[in-house]
Each structure stands twice: as structure tokens, then as C-alpha cells.
Amino acid sequence: MHVLDAEESAIVDTVRDFVDRDVRPVARELEHSNTYPEKLIDQMKQLGIFGLAIPEPYGDVRVSTPCYAMVTEELSRGWMSLAGAMGGHTVVSKLLLDHGTEEQKQRYLPRMATGELRATMALTEPGGGSDLQAMRTVARRDGDSYVINGGKTWITNARRAGVVALLCKTDPQAQPAHSGISVLLVEKVPGFIVSADLPKLGYKGVESCELSFDDCRVPADALLGGVEGRGFAQMMRGLEIGRIQVAARATGVARAAFDDALRYAQERESFGKPIWQHQSVGNLLADMGTKITAARQLLLHAAQRYDSAERADLEAGMAKLFCSETAMQVAIDAIRVHGGYGYSTEFDVERYFRDAPLMIVGEGTNEIQRNVIVRQLVSRGGL
């Protein structure tokens, strides 16, 4: 199992302290009022959180994926939306590092590392969901530019991101369909409209939006890597880190729910003893602790695999599936432990219960993860 070096451990400790000192005391109020956490995001910039995946010469530090996963988990333990604010940003950082031209890297990465420029990715379409190859957003080459038409939905940070990695069709006639898909790095230019903020069950404070592109013209050098038709493969590798990030978010939410339940079960007494000593409550806590420990090991396993440069879609899919289902189970069990108070908005457990489903349906639904997992199990000849 990956053990962090001293520098990485110090980074995780710093984020943990930030969460305990600055995030947890204000998260409930910000979340209930659906307020964008301006001050907390600024502190995250100062801590270097937006540059964790960006090495020199563009940034200051590139941490291992296990370290990145643990930072994400800590942020989510405080408030899942904060990890959402840096999730897509990291995927775009990795896309640029792995596939961008040198000019693209120079143009974006130094400002992304400081958080001055924030990035997000746009994949999902209103009618498409997980069927990415069926997308209708098209970028037509016109001289030395592309003209984009189409729409995307569920795009996190869309109002505050300065650049969007847009998955679109540059050759709608291509067979197979994925060979006509490219990634364009789109800035806020005329014809790019953030048309609506989607109302959500949880995941508050950070906006998730619908985007529309109406004859949106971008220069030809916005094409990631400079070669058409590679976008699907580029984005699939990007989604590996995205799914590890979502698994880490889920693990953080599960941790927060468990920590609250364990503390409450020691403070609350009934029939003359702390409720954890009642077997029905004790069993819940034992199972919650076991599942979270298993989830974290699976998360770190996927993170290590990602760093090995081997395909990590099986491991990332398993981690995303298991960690998100665990978070949902632990969140509802934390409500059981709290009894009636678990249903009260004066306690945090109701927030975990509202935030947890996002990780089940986001970044590829768990039904899609299972498809990915079984295909890889067959093609790899088993475990």
C-alpha cells in the first residue's frame, strides 16, 4: 500500500487542519443558504490545492495520486462541494499535461496551478447521459477556427471556470463514432452561454449548469493536442482520475457521517448506558467502520494503479462503485444512529445523506461502472 512521503503527509495534514478549523464550523450555514464559498475557495488557492496535479515548470508540486485522493477525502469530510470545486479542474490539468501542445500547457497550466484560472470539463448532454458517443455537440472547421453548436448539462463550476475542456464531434460522419470526437479548450467567448443553474438535492454552494453553444467560434489551436479524433481516448484516461476523485469524495462523506455517528453514540444514553453499547447500534457502527476501511483501501489501490501508467479503468471503476455505494449506506446508517436528530437540519447527517447520491450517479453512473468493470474483467482474463 502506498505510504506518503514526509512532504505529502504534511500536505494532507495541512488540508485536514484547514477543514477542521475553517470549513466544518461554517459548512452547514453556507450549504443551507446555497452560498458560493468564496473565502474557502481563496484559502484553497493559497494552500496550492488547485495545483496538486501540476508539476514544474508549470506548477510547484505534483503529488502522487494517493496523496491527491487523501486531500480530496479530507476536503469532502468538511464539505463535499469544496472537493467538487477542484475535481474537474484536476481532470483538465491531467488532459493538458498528457495531451496538450507545449503552447497549450504554457498558456493554461501556470495560471491553473495557482487557481487564478479555473477549469472544468463538459461531457454530458441533456439527452445523452452516459452515452458519450451519441453526443450532438459539433465543432465544424472553418478556416483557422472551429464553429461550435450544441449543448451540455451538469457542468460543475461552469460560471467560474475560465476554460472548459469540451468533448464534441469534429467529424460527425466518422465510423466508428468515437474516432470523430475531439476535445476543444474553450474560453468564455461570444456564442458560449451559461444558460441555467440546475437546482439540486445536495452538492450546494457550487454551481452545476447547462451550457449552450450557438455559432461559438474558437481558434483552431483550441484543439487539445492539435490532432482531431483523439478526444474520446483522451477523455477516457481523464475520467480515470475523475472517478478516483469521486471515490475519494464519497469516502470523505462516509468518514464524516461515521465520525458524527460514533461521537453521538458515545454521548447519547438510553436505558442507562451509551447507545453504542446497545447491540443494534453497535453493529451498525461496526459495519460502517469496516466498509469505510475497505473503501479506503480500494481507493488507494486505484490511485496507485493510476500512477503505475497501466490502464486503471477497472480499478477506478471498482473504487468509484464501492466507495459511492458505501457512502450512501453509511449516510443512512448515521441517520439511524442519530434517531430523530438525524432527520433534523440542525445536525450535519442530513447533508451527507443529500450529498452521497451525487457520487452514485456522477462521473458515469454506477450502472455504467459495472459495464466498464465486467468488460475489463473479461478482457484481462479475470482478476
ROTOR-275138 format. One record per residue (C-alpha): residue number from 1; residue in three letters; x, y, z. Coordinates in steps of 0.02 Angstrom, whole numbers, always signed. Layout:
BEGIN
{k NUM, r ALA, x X, y Y, z Z}
...
***
This chain:
BEGIN
{k 1, r MET, x +0, y +0, z +0}
{k 2, r HIS, x +64, y +173, z -45}
{k 3, r VAL, x +140, y +264, z +103}
{k 4, r LEU, x +152, y +451, z +78}
{k 5, r ASP, x +321, y +532, z +93}
{k 6, r ALA, x +351, y +666, z +225}
{k 7, r GLU, x +307, y +810, z +109}
{k 8, r GLU, x +144, y +728, z +51}
{k 9, r SER, x +94, y +684, z +230}
{k 10, r ALA, x +122, y +867, z +278}
{k 11, r ILE, x +8, y +922, z +135}
{k 12, r VAL, x -132, y +805, z +192}
{k 13, r ASP, x -109, y +863, z +373}
{k 14, r THR, x -120, y +1045, z +319}
{k 15, r VAL, x -283, y +1014, z +225}
{k 16, r ARG, x -353, y +915, z +373}
{k 17, r ASP, x -316, y +1062, z +489}
{k 18, r PHE, x -394, y +1184, z +364}
{k 19, r VAL, x -552, y +1077, z +361}
{k 20, r ASP, x -567, y +1064, z +550}
{k 21, r ARG, x -526, y +1247, z +583}
{k 22, r ASP, x -607, y +1340, z +437}
{k 23, r VAL, x -729, y +1226, z +345}
{k 24, r ARG, x -829, y +1125, z +470}
{k 25, r PRO, x -883, y +1274, z +577}
{k 26, r VAL, x -962, y +1363, z +426}
{k 27, r ALA, x -1013, y +1223, z +307}
{k 28, r ARG, x -1189, y +1196, z +373}
{k 29, r GLU, x -1238, y +1380, z +359}
{k 30, r LEU, x -1159, y +1402, z +185}
{k 31, r GLU, x -1240, y +1241, z +124}
{k 32, r HIS, x -1414, y +1280, z +186}
{k 33, r SER, x -1409, y +1453, z +106}
{k 34, r ASN, x -1331, y +1382, z -54}
{k 35, r THR, x -1192, y +1513, z -43}
{k 36, r TYR, x -1037, y +1503, z -152}
{k 37, r PRO, x -891, y +1478, z -30}
{k 38, r GLU, x -784, y +1622, z -95}
{k 39, r LYS, x -672, y +1635, z +58}
{k 40, r LEU, x -642, y +1447, z +72}
{k 41, r ILE, x -600, y +1434, z -114}
{k 42, r ASP, x -474, y +1577, z -93}
{k 43, r GLN, x -395, y +1483, z +52}
{k 44, r MET, x -387, y +1326, z -56}
{k 45, r LYS, x -294, y +1428, z -189}
{k 46, r GLN, x -170, y +1488, z -58}
{k 47, r LEU, x -143, y +1309, z +3}
{k 48, r GLY, x -99, y +1259, z -176}
{k 49, r ILE, x -243, y +1136, z -190}
{k 50, r PHE, x -284, y +1182, z -371}
{k 51, r GLY, x -104, y +1144, z -423}
{k 52, r LEU, x -82, y +974, z -340}
{k 53, r ALA, x -79, y +884, z -509}
{k 54, r ILE, x +31, y +1013, z -598}
{k 55, r PRO, x +220, y +986, z -591}
{k 56, r GLU, x +363, y +1103, z -629}
{k 57, r PRO, x +395, y +1202, z -736}
{k 58, r TYR, x +210, y +1248, z -737}
{k 59, r GLY, x +172, y +1225, z -552}
{k 60, r ASP, x +262, y +1200, z -387}
{k 61, r VAL, x +220, y +1023, z -340}
{k 62, r ARG, x +147, y +866, z -417}
{k 63, r VAL, x +89, y +745, z -285}
{k 64, r SER, x +57, y +560, z -305}
{k 65, r THR, x -121, y +507, z -344}
{k 66, r PRO, x -140, y +426, z -171}
{k 67, r CYS, x -94, y +594, z -93}
{k 68, r TYR, x -217, y +683, z -208}
{k 69, r ALA, x -353, y +558, z -159}
{k 70, r MET, x -320, y +587, z +26}
{k 71, r VAL, x -328, y +777, z +5}
{k 72, r THR, x -494, y +757, z -87}
{k 73, r GLU, x -559, y +645, z +52}
{k 74, r GLU, x -513, y +773, z +184}
{k 75, r LEU, x -599, y +915, z +90}
{k 76, r SER, x -756, y +809, z +71}
{k 77, r ARG, x -754, y +766, z +254}
{k 78, r GLY, x -778, y +953, z +282}
{k 79, r TRP, x -897, y +989, z +138}
{k 80, r MET, x -911, y +886, z -20}
{k 81, r SER, x -941, y +1040, z -129}
{k 82, r LEU, x -763, y +1100, z -97}
{k 83, r ALA, x -693, y +942, z -174}
{k 84, r GLY, x -813, y +968, z -319}
{k 85, r ALA, x -735, y +1138, z -348}
{k 86, r MET, x -567, y +1057, z -388}
{k 87, r GLY, x -622, y +892, z -469}
{k 88, r GLY, x -648, y +940, z -650}
{k 89, r HIS, x -504, y +1063, z -634}
{k 90, r THR, x -385, y +919, z -598}
{k 91, r VAL, x -452, y +815, z -743}
{k 92, r VAL, x -418, y +961, z -861}
{k 93, r SER, x -243, y +982, z -785}
{k 94, r LYS, x -207, y +799, z -824}
{k 95, r LEU, x -279, y +815, z -1000}
{k 96, r LEU, x -163, y +961, z -1035}
{k 97, r LEU, x -11, y +877, z -959}
{k 98, r ASP, x -37, y +713, z -1052}
{k 99, r HIS, x -102, y +775, z -1219}
{k 100, r GLY, x -83, y +964, z -1235}
{k 101, r THR, x +37, y +1050, z -1353}
{k 102, r GLU, x +180, y +1144, z -1269}
{k 103, r GLU, x +92, y +1307, z -1314}
{k 104, r GLN, x -69, y +1247, z -1231}
{k 105, r LYS, x +24, y +1194, z -1074}
{k 106, r GLN, x +114, y +1362, z -1062}
{k 107, r ARG, x -47, y +1456, z -1092}
{k 108, r TYR, x -154, y +1372, z -959}
{k 109, r LEU, x -58, y +1270, z -831}
{k 110, r PRO, x +38, y +1405, z -735}
{k 111, r ARG, x -124, y +1502, z -703}
{k 112, r MET, x -219, y +1342, z -665}
{k 113, r ALA, x -87, y +1290, z -537}
{k 114, r THR, x -118, y +1446, z -433}
{k 115, r GLY, x -307, y +1433, z -453}
{k 116, r GLU, x -309, y +1604, z -539}
{k 117, r LEU, x -382, y +1513, z -689}
{k 118, r ARG, x -509, y +1378, z -651}
{k 119, r ALA, x -552, y +1241, z -774}
{k 120, r THR, x -691, y +1115, z -794}
{k 121, r MET, x -743, y +983, z -920}
{k 122, r ALA, x -904, y +970, z -1020}
{k 123, r LEU, x -957, y +795, z -1072}
{k 124, r THR, x -1138, y +760, z -1028}
{k 125, r GLU, x -1279, y +815, z -1143}
{k 126, r PRO, x -1463, y +835, z -1099}
{k 127, r GLY, x -1521, y +682, z -1197}
{k 128, r GLY, x -1360, y +582, z -1192}
{k 129, r GLY, x -1310, y +546, z -1013}
{k 130, r SER, x -1177, y +412, z -1009}
{k 131, r ASP, x -1189, y +375, z -1196}
{k 132, r LEU, x -1049, y +494, z -1242}
{k 133, r GLN, x -1031, y +434, z -1421}
{k 134, r ALA, x -1210, y +489, z -1458}
{k 135, r MET, x -1167, y +671, z -1424}
{k 136, r ARG, x -1239, y +805, z -1536}
{k 137, r THR, x -1120, y +948, z -1498}
{k 138, r VAL, x -1024, y +978, z -1660}
{k 139, r ALA, x -872, y +1086, z -1697}
{k 140, r ARG, x -856, y +1122, z -1883}
{k 141, r ARG, x -688, y +1175, z -1952}
{k 142, r ASP, x -699, y +1344, z -2038}
{k 143, r GLY, x -533, y +1413, z -2100}
{k 144, r ASP, x -421, y +1438, z -1948}
{k 145, r SER, x -560, y +1414, z -1822}
{k 146, r TYR, x -694, y +1294, z -1762}
{k 147, r VAL, x -878, y +1343, z -1751}
{k 148, r ILE, x -968, y +1251, z -1609}
{k 149, r ASN, x -1154, y +1215, z -1595}
{k 150, r GLY, x -1239, y +1110, z -1462}
{k 151, r GLY, x -1275, y +1097, z -1277}
{k 152, r LYS, x -1205, y +1019, z -1119}
{k 153, r THR, x -1279, y +994, z -946}
{k 154, r TRP, x -1224, y +958, z -766}
{k 155, r ILE, x -1065, y +1059, z -790}
{k 156, r THR, x -991, y +1097, z -618}
{k 157, r ASN, x -909, y +1268, z -592}
{k 158, r ALA, x -966, y +1324, z -764}
{k 159, r ARG, x -992, y +1506, z -713}
{k 160, r ARG, x -825, y +1523, z -627}
{k 161, r ALA, x -716, y +1420, z -743}
{k 162, r GLY, x -614, y +1520, z -870}
{k 163, r VAL, x -582, y +1372, z -984}
{k 164, r VAL, x -690, y +1219, z -1022}
{k 165, r ALA, x -625, y +1056, z -1096}
{k 166, r LEU, x -768, y +1022, z -1215}
{k 167, r LEU, x -799, y +848, z -1286}
{k 168, r CYS, x -876, y +868, z -1458}
{k 169, r LYS, x -887, y +794, z -1632}
{k 170, r THR, x -765, y +866, z -1758}
{k 171, r ASP, x -816, y +732, z -1884}
{k 172, r PRO, x -1000, y +683, z -1860}
{k 173, r GLN, x -989, y +556, z -2003}
{k 174, r ALA, x -843, y +459, z -1931}
{k 175, r GLN, x -859, y +269, z -1910}
{k 176, r PRO, x -838, y +210, z -1775}
{k 177, r ALA, x -917, y +364, z -1694}
{k 178, r HIS, x -781, y +386, z -1562}
{k 179, r SER, x -650, y +415, z -1698}
{k 180, r GLY, x -736, y +580, z -1742}
{k 181, r ILE, x -732, y +651, z -1565}
{k 182, r SER, x -610, y +786, z -1507}
{k 183, r VAL, x -579, y +895, z -1354}
{k 184, r LEU, x -579, y +1083, z -1378}
{k 185, r LEU, x -513, y +1203, z -1246}
{k 186, r VAL, x -649, y +1335, z -1248}
{k 187, r GLU, x -637, y +1502, z -1160}
{k 188, r LYS, x -782, y +1619, z -1123}
{k 189, r VAL, x -808, y +1688, z -1299}
{k 190, r PRO, x -964, y +1751, z -1391}
{k 191, r GLY, x -1086, y +1610, z -1426}
{k 192, r PHE, x -1038, y +1515, z -1266}
{k 193, r ILE, x -1187, y +1539, z -1150}
{k 194, r VAL, x -1207, y +1476, z -972}
{k 195, r SER, x -1394, y +1462, z -988}
{k 196, r ALA, x -1455, y +1397, z -819}
{k 197, r ASP, x -1403, y +1341, z -645}
{k 198, r LEU, x -1480, y +1172, z -605}
{k 199, r PRO, x -1573, y +1157, z -439}
{k 200, r LYS, x -1501, y +1010, z -338}
{k 201, r LEU, x -1543, y +897, z -192}
{k 202, r GLY, x -1370, y +920, z -118}
{k 203, r TYR, x -1200, y +975, z -185}
{k 204, r LYS, x -1247, y +1154, z -143}
{k 205, r GLY, x -1142, y +1312, z -150}
{k 206, r VAL, x -1052, y +1259, z -308}
{k 207, r GLU, x -1149, y +1288, z -469}
{k 208, r SER, x -1195, y +1150, z -594}
{k 209, r CYS, x -1253, y +1223, z -757}
{k 210, r GLU, x -1325, y +1200, z -929}
{k 211, r LEU, x -1215, y +1267, z -1069}
{k 212, r SER, x -1264, y +1310, z -1245}
{k 213, r PHE, x -1152, y +1343, z -1394}
{k 214, r ASP, x -1228, y +1448, z -1532}
{k 215, r ASP, x -1106, y +1475, z -1677}
{k 216, r CYS, x -970, y +1489, z -1546}
{k 217, r ARG, x -806, y +1522, z -1637}
{k 218, r VAL, x -639, y +1468, z -1563}
{k 219, r PRO, x -465, y +1467, z -1643}
{k 220, r ALA, x -406, y +1304, z -1721}
{k 221, r ASP, x -266, y +1293, z -1592}
{k 222, r ALA, x -401, y +1262, z -1459}
{k 223, r LEU, x -396, y +1079, z -1516}
{k 224, r LEU, x -316, y +980, z -1374}
{k 225, r GLY, x -153, y +907, z -1438}
{k 226, r GLY, x -179, y +978, z -1612}
{k 227, r VAL, x -246, y +817, z -1691}
{k 228, r GLU, x -430, y +783, z -1722}
{k 229, r GLY, x -517, y +621, z -1674}
{k 230, r ARG, x -419, y +581, z -1516}
{k 231, r GLY, x -539, y +660, z -1391}
{k 232, r PHE, x -630, y +503, z -1338}
{k 233, r ALA, x -471, y +411, z -1289}
{k 234, r GLN, x -401, y +567, z -1206}
{k 235, r MET, x -558, y +592, z -1103}
{k 236, r MET, x -571, y +408, z -1053}
{k 237, r ARG, x -400, y +419, z -973}
{k 238, r GLY, x -452, y +584, z -894}
{k 239, r LEU, x -605, y +500, z -821}
{k 240, r GLU, x -494, y +375, z -730}
{k 241, r ILE, x -428, y +516, z -619}
{k 242, r GLY, x -605, y +589, z -615}
{k 243, r ARG, x -676, y +427, z -547}
{k 244, r ILE, x -537, y +410, z -419}
{k 245, r GLN, x -579, y +587, z -365}
{k 246, r VAL, x -765, y +546, z -348}
{k 247, r ALA, x -722, y +388, z -249}
{k 248, r ALA, x -617, y +497, z -133}
{k 249, r ARG, x -760, y +621, z -113}
{k 250, r ALA, x -877, y +478, z -67}
{k 251, r THR, x -751, y +410, z +59}
{k 252, r GLY, x -739, y +583, z +139}
{k 253, r VAL, x -929, y +598, z +155}
{k 254, r ALA, x -936, y +422, z +229}
{k 255, r ARG, x -799, y +468, z +352}
{k 256, r ALA, x -891, y +625, z +409}
{k 257, r ALA, x -1053, y +527, z +433}
{k 258, r PHE, x -963, y +390, z +530}
{k 259, r ASP, x -867, y +514, z +640}
{k 260, r ASP, x -1028, y +603, z +687}
{k 261, r ALA, x -1119, y +439, z +722}
{k 262, r LEU, x -978, y +367, z +827}
{k 263, r ARG, x -966, y +526, z +932}
{k 264, r TYR, x -1155, y +538, z +954}
{k 265, r ALA, x -1167, y +353, z +1004}
{k 266, r GLN, x -1045, y +385, z +1147}
{k 267, r GLU, x -1131, y +544, z +1208}
{k 268, r ARG, x -1312, y +489, z +1195}
{k 269, r GLU, x -1378, y +374, z +1332}
{k 270, r SER, x -1535, y +268, z +1337}
{k 271, r PHE, x -1591, y +138, z +1463}
{k 272, r GLY, x -1444, y +187, z +1574}
{k 273, r LYS, x -1300, y +164, z +1453}
{k 274, r PRO, x -1220, y +246, z +1300}
{k 275, r ILE, x -1315, y +189, z +1146}
{k 276, r TRP, x -1162, y +110, z +1062}
{k 277, r GLN, x -1174, y -24, z +1196}
{k 278, r HIS, x -1345, y -75, z +1129}
{k 279, r GLN, x -1306, y -212, z +1007}
{k 280, r SER, x -1414, y -145, z +866}
{k 281, r VAL, x -1320, y +21, z +868}
{k 282, r GLY, x -1151, y -60, z +900}
{k 283, r ASN, x -1175, y -175, z +750}
{k 284, r LEU, x -1215, y -27, z +637}
{k 285, r LEU, x -1056, y +62, z +691}
{k 286, r ALA, x -950, y -96, z +670}
{k 287, r ASP, x -1014, y -121, z +493}
{k 288, r MET, x -993, y +63, z +448}
{k 289, r GLY, x -812, y +63, z +508}
{k 290, r THR, x -774, y -97, z +414}
{k 291, r LYS, x -849, y -36, z +250}
{k 292, r ILE, x -758, y +130, z +258}
{k 293, r THR, x -593, y +42, z +289}
{k 294, r ALA, x -623, y -71, z +139}
{k 295, r ALA, x -674, y +79, z +33}
{k 296, r ARG, x -517, y +174, z +76}
{k 297, r GLN, x -405, y +26, z +31}
{k 298, r LEU, x -493, y +9, z -137}
{k 299, r LEU, x -473, y +196, z -166}
{k 300, r LEU, x -286, y +191, z -130}
{k 301, r HIS, x -267, y +34, z -236}
{k 302, r ALA, x -345, y +125, z -385}
{k 303, r ALA, x -238, y +280, z -352}
{k 304, r GLN, x -79, y +176, z -352}
{k 305, r ARG, x -131, y +85, z -510}
{k 306, r TYR, x -160, y +254, z -595}
{k 307, r ASP, x +19, y +306, z -553}
{k 308, r SER, x +89, y +144, z -625}
{k 309, r ALA, x +46, y +207, z -802}
{k 310, r GLU, x -56, y +49, z -832}
{k 311, r ARG, x -239, y +58, z -880}
{k 312, r ALA, x -334, y +97, z -720}
{k 313, r ASP, x -514, y +97, z -782}
{k 314, r LEU, x -555, y -68, z -693}
{k 315, r GLU, x -480, y -10, z -528}
{k 316, r ALA, x -551, y +166, z -539}
{k 317, r GLY, x -723, y +95, z -584}
{k 318, r MET, x -720, y -26, z -437}
{k 319, r ALA, x -667, y +112, z -317}
{k 320, r LYS, x -799, y +233, z -382}
{k 321, r LEU, x -935, y +100, z -372}
{k 322, r PHE, x -891, y +33, z -200}
{k 323, r CYS, x -847, y +198, z -115}
{k 324, r SER, x -1005, y +285, z -175}
{k 325, r GLU, x -1121, y +142, z -125}
{k 326, r THR, x -1032, y +136, z +43}
{k 327, r ALA, x -1057, y +324, z +68}
{k 328, r MET, x -1244, y +306, z +36}
{k 329, r GLN, x -1260, y +160, z +158}
{k 330, r VAL, x -1155, y +244, z +292}
{k 331, r ALA, x -1253, y +407, z +273}
{k 332, r ILE, x -1420, y +322, z +303}
{k 333, r ASP, x -1349, y +218, z +446}
{k 334, r ALA, x -1283, y +378, z +526}
{k 335, r ILE, x -1463, y +443, z +523}
{k 336, r ARG, x -1520, y +281, z +608}
{k 337, r VAL, x -1390, y +304, z +745}
{k 338, r HIS, x -1446, y +484, z +773}
{k 339, r GLY, x -1629, y +435, z +780}
{k 340, r GLY, x -1745, y +584, z +760}
{k 341, r TYR, x -1599, y +706, z +767}
{k 342, r GLY, x -1530, y +628, z +608}
{k 343, r TYR, x -1679, y +700, z +516}
{k 344, r SER, x -1651, y +874, z +587}
{k 345, r THR, x -1565, y +1009, z +486}
{k 346, r GLU, x -1477, y +1062, z +646}
{k 347, r PHE, x -1363, y +910, z +627}
{k 348, r ASP, x -1246, y +876, z +480}
{k 349, r VAL, x -1300, y +698, z +445}
{k 350, r GLU, x -1447, y +753, z +337}
{k 351, r ARG, x -1321, y +844, z +224}
{k 352, r TYR, x -1215, y +687, z +200}
{k 353, r PHE, x -1374, y +595, z +153}
{k 354, r ARG, x -1412, y +726, z +20}
{k 355, r ASP, x -1234, y +737, z -45}
{k 356, r ALA, x -1199, y +550, z -57}
{k 357, r PRO, x -1312, y +510, z -207}
{k 358, r LEU, x -1212, y +627, z -319}
{k 359, r MET, x -1064, y +507, z -313}
{k 360, r ILE, x -1178, y +362, z -366}
{k 361, r VAL, x -1241, y +450, z -523}
{k 362, r GLY, x -1098, y +571, z -561}
{k 363, r GLU, x -943, y +541, z -669}
{k 364, r GLY, x -1026, y +391, z -751}
{k 365, r THR, x -1171, y +309, z -657}
{k 366, r ASN, x -1134, y +154, z -555}
{k 367, r GLU, x -1230, y +54, z -684}
{k 368, r ILE, x -1103, y +114, z -813}
{k 369, r GLN, x -959, y +74, z -693}
{k 370, r ARG, x -1019, y -105, z -685}
{k 371, r ASN, x -1015, y -114, z -875}
{k 372, r VAL, x -836, y -50, z -875}
{k 373, r ILE, x -787, y -171, z -737}
{k 374, r VAL, x -857, y -328, z -818}
{k 375, r ARG, x -784, y -285, z -989}
{k 376, r GLN, x -613, y -264, z -911}
{k 377, r LEU, x -631, y -423, z -808}
{k 378, r VAL, x -666, y -519, z -968}
{k 379, r SER, x -529, y -437, z -1071}
{k 380, r ARG, x -400, y -457, z -931}
{k 381, r GLY, x -448, y -639, z -906}
{k 382, r GLY, x -518, y -619, z -730}
{k 383, r LEU, x -446, y -537, z -576}
***
